[in-house]
Amino acid sequence: SFLRETVSRAKTARIPFRVGQVLIGDDPFNGRHVGTVAVIDAPYVGLRTAGSAAGDVTFYDYRQLRYPD
């Protein structure tokens, strides 16, 4: 089981972001949104934007996210 967990961890993407950070998500399908990280489910990161209702989260691939300038 130790070997299986180690291999599983090695295969999953390392997400450089933490819950609560403010990021910009830019995707041709979801559009560009500024929001806070609400959910991390590798390789996807869910952003909660200021204009969204409570519970609305837009998911982005972590490679489409960046820090605001």
Backbone as a chain_set.jsonl record, in Angstrom:
{"seq": "SFLRETVSRAKTARIPFRVGQVLIGDDPFNGRHVGTVAVIDAPYVGLRTAGSAAGDVTFYDYRQLRYPD", "coords": {"N": [[0.826, -1.199, 0.0], [2.021, 1.198, 0.668], [3.779, 1.667, -1.483], [1.927, 1.905, -3.57], [0.543, 4.271, -2.811], [2.65, 6.101, -2.964], [3.319, 6.052, -5.702], [0.901, 6.954, -6.743], [0.818, 9.571, -5.709], [2.999, 10.632, -7.063], [2.101, 10.705, -9.674], [0.016, 12.576, -9.686], [-0.725, 16.006, -10.357], [1.214, 18.767, -9.235], [-0.154, 21.37, -7.627], [0.34, 24.775, -7.642], [-1.08, 26.585, -6.105], [-3.098, 27.809, -3.353], [-5.978, 27.33, -1.255], [-8.069, 30.124, -0.954], [-6.431, 32.036, -2.102], [-6.161, 34.819, -4.372], [-6.817, 34.754, -7.767], [-6.482, 34.884, -11.384], [-8.432, 33.51, -13.842], [-8.236, 32.328, -17.1], [-9.863, 31.306, -19.839], [-10.961, 30.067, -22.976], [-13.561, 29.05, -23.082], [-14.841, 29.378, -20.571], [-14.298, 32.021, -20.086], [-12.728, 35.065, -18.807], [-12.034, 35.407, -15.452], [-11.808, 36.877, -12.236], [-11.087, 35.653, -9.104], [-11.39, 33.915, -5.927], [-9.62, 31.063, -4.779], [-11.495, 28.247, -4.29], [-11.834, 25.491, -4.383], [-9.691, 22.712, -4.754], [-8.995, 20.253, -6.92], [-7.058, 18.213, -8.222], [-6.362, 17.917, -11.676], [-7.684, 20.341, -11.585], [-8.865, 23.595, -10.593], [-11.096, 25.34, -8.607], [-12.662, 28.442, -8.922], [-14.163, 30.991, -7.057], [-16.01, 33.67, -7.907], [-16.473, 37.242, -7.377], [-18.924, 38.203, -8.291], [-20.54, 35.99, -8.435], [-23.15, 33.788, -7.29], [-23.602, 32.457, -3.973], [-21.947, 29.474, -3.713], [-21.582, 29.077, -6.43], [-19.123, 28.009, -8.508], [-16.429, 28.247, -10.734], [-14.585, 26.092, -12.701], [-11.18, 25.664, -13.541], [-8.386, 24.53, -15.448], [-5.334, 24.124, -13.785], [-3.188, 25.218, -15.116], [-4.195, 27.323, -16.524], [-4.437, 29.426, -14.874], [-3.389, 32.424, -13.196], [-1.504, 34.769, -11.214], [-2.881, 37.925, -10.183], [-1.856, 41.039, -11.683]], "CA": [[0.0, 0.0, 0.0], [2.916, 2.356, 0.682], [4.237, 1.868, -2.851], [0.786, 2.377, -4.357], [0.313, 5.676, -2.457], [3.775, 6.886, -3.468], [3.158, 6.161, -7.155], [-0.268, 7.796, -6.967], [1.226, 10.947, -5.442], [3.931, 11.045, -8.112], [1.35, 10.921, -10.909], [-0.867, 13.729, -9.594], [-0.085, 17.291, -10.616], [1.464, 19.654, -8.097], [-0.865, 22.624, -7.818], [1.099, 25.79, -6.905], [-1.992, 27.531, -5.485], [-3.722, 27.401, -2.096], [-7.349, 27.812, -1.048], [-8.13, 31.488, -0.431], [-5.632, 32.958, -2.904], [-6.854, 35.513, -5.455], [-6.212, 34.393, -9.047], [-7.202, 35.187, -12.62], [-8.605, 32.354, -14.707], [-8.469, 32.735, -18.484], [-10.209, 30.128, -20.616], [-11.835, 30.485, -24.073], [-14.931, 28.598, -22.884], [-15.377, 29.968, -19.344], [-14.008, 33.442, -20.067], [-11.734, 35.524, -17.838], [-12.647, 35.731, -14.169], [-10.957, 37.054, -11.06], [-11.789, 35.063, -7.974], [-10.584, 33.251, -4.908], [-9.592, 29.612, -4.912], [-12.445, 27.621, -3.372], [-11.691, 24.039, -4.434], [-8.575, 22.175, -5.53], [-9.183, 18.843, -7.253], [-6.043, 18.138, -9.273], [-5.633, 19.11, -12.074], [-8.598, 21.473, -11.691], [-8.97, 24.52, -9.466], [-12.365, 26.04, -8.667], [-12.631, 29.842, -8.505], [-15.416, 31.644, -6.689], [-15.875, 35.076, -8.282], [-17.218, 38.174, -6.537], [-20.272, 38.377, -8.807], [-21.3, 34.743, -8.466], [-23.957, 33.472, -6.115], [-22.933, 31.551, -3.03], [-21.965, 28.107, -4.2], [-21.188, 29.008, -7.837], [-17.678, 27.893, -8.664], [-16.0, 27.971, -12.095], [-13.379, 25.283, -12.645], [-10.142, 25.884, -14.539], [-7.161, 23.753, -15.356], [-4.431, 24.97, -13.014], [-2.266, 25.891, -16.031], [-4.858, 28.502, -17.072], [-4.556, 30.405, -13.795], [-2.21, 33.228, -12.91], [-1.683, 35.77, -10.172], [-3.18, 39.249, -10.745], [-0.692, 41.947, -11.764]], "C": [[0.868, 1.259, 0.0], [3.388, 2.69, -0.722], [3.122, 2.418, -3.731], [0.51, 3.851, -4.073], [1.419, 6.571, -2.994], [3.668, 7.09, -4.97], [1.977, 7.061, -7.48], [0.075, 9.268, -6.756], [2.151, 11.473, -6.522], [3.202, 11.368, -9.415], [0.485, 12.174, -10.856], [-0.075, 15.019, -9.769], [0.107, 18.074, -9.315], [0.821, 20.994, -8.406], [-0.146, 23.694, -7.001], [0.221, 26.796, -6.166], [-2.597, 26.943, -4.22], [-5.133, 27.98, -2.016], [-7.288, 29.195, -0.407], [-7.309, 32.489, -1.218], [-6.487, 33.578, -4.005], [-6.092, 35.245, -6.742], [-7.078, 34.879, -10.2], [-7.237, 33.911, -13.444], [-8.948, 32.818, -16.102], [-8.642, 31.491, -19.338], [-11.139, 30.562, -21.745], [-13.297, 30.074, -23.88], [-15.581, 29.248, -21.67], [-15.191, 31.471, -19.285], [-12.952, 33.769, -19.016], [-12.455, 35.967, -16.572], [-11.566, 35.921, -13.12], [-11.735, 36.496, -9.883], [-10.822, 34.455, -6.978], [-10.691, 31.744, -5.094], [-10.503, 29.018, -3.847], [-12.225, 26.117, -3.263], [-10.449, 23.699, -5.235], [-8.802, 20.679, -5.674], [-8.31, 18.585, -8.48], [-6.564, 17.406, -10.491], [-6.509, 20.356, -12.174], [-8.633, 22.285, -10.406], [-10.277, 25.282, -9.653], [-12.237, 27.448, -8.119], [-14.031, 30.323, -8.181], [-15.225, 33.131, -6.958], [-16.768, 35.939, -7.405], [-18.669, 38.297, -6.99], [-21.122, 37.119, -8.777], [-22.092, 34.546, -7.178], [-23.184, 32.521, -5.203], [-23.061, 30.126, -3.541], [-21.606, 27.973, -5.665], [-19.677, 29.043, -7.944], [-17.394, 27.551, -10.125], [-14.671, 27.237, -12.023], [-12.473, 25.577, -13.826], [-9.054, 24.84, -14.36], [-6.135, 24.66, -14.676], [-3.424, 25.701, -13.905], [-2.874, 27.138, -16.657], [-5.024, 29.599, -16.028], [-3.257, 31.165, -13.626], [-2.544, 34.217, -11.8], [-2.031, 37.109, -10.824], [-1.938, 40.134, -10.73], [-0.733, 43.022, -10.717]], "O": [[0.497, 2.271, -0.596], [3.401, 3.856, -1.116], [3.359, 3.305, -4.55], [0.265, 4.614, -5.008], [1.149, 7.688, -3.435], [3.905, 8.194, -5.461], [2.055, 7.859, -8.414], [-0.337, 10.119, -7.544], [2.087, 12.654, -6.863], [3.652, 12.224, -10.177], [0.242, 12.783, -11.898], [1.089, 15.11, -9.38], [-0.736, 18.037, -8.419], [1.219, 21.674, -9.352], [-0.026, 23.55, -5.785], [0.743, 27.781, -5.644], [-2.609, 25.726, -4.035], [-5.433, 28.998, -2.64], [-6.553, 29.414, 0.556], [-7.471, 33.693, -1.021], [-7.418, 32.951, -4.509], [-4.884, 35.47, -6.818], [-8.242, 35.235, -10.02], [-6.199, 33.304, -13.712], [-9.863, 33.624, -16.276], [-7.702, 30.721, -19.539], [-12.039, 31.365, -21.5], [-14.186, 30.696, -24.462], [-16.75, 29.632, -21.727], [-15.867, 32.138, -18.503], [-12.36, 32.874, -18.412], [-13.366, 36.793, -16.615], [-10.55, 35.227, -13.112], [-12.904, 36.827, -9.688], [-9.605, 34.48, -7.163], [-11.726, 31.225, -5.512], [-10.313, 29.25, -2.654], [-12.404, 25.532, -2.195], [-10.177, 24.313, -6.266], [-8.801, 19.935, -4.694], [-8.757, 18.719, -9.619], [-7.168, 16.344, -10.34], [-6.102, 21.337, -12.796], [-8.46, 21.765, -9.303], [-10.539, 25.812, -10.733], [-11.767, 27.645, -6.998], [-14.971, 30.089, -8.941], [-14.392, 33.782, -6.327], [-17.699, 35.445, -6.769], [-19.558, 38.477, -6.158], [-22.316, 37.18, -9.067], [-21.739, 35.073, -6.123], [-22.231, 31.869, -5.629], [-24.167, 29.638, -3.773], [-21.343, 26.861, -6.122], [-19.034, 30.002, -7.516], [-18.038, 26.669, -10.693], [-13.736, 27.697, -11.366], [-12.93, 25.721, -14.96], [-8.832, 24.334, -13.26], [-6.081, 25.853, -14.973], [-2.86, 26.711, -13.484], [-2.155, 27.934, -17.261], [-5.691, 30.601, -16.286], [-2.172, 30.64, -13.874], [-3.711, 34.464, -11.494], [-1.532, 37.407, -11.909], [-1.075, 39.991, -9.864], [0.168, 43.858, -10.655]]}, "num_chains": 1, "name": "protein.A"}
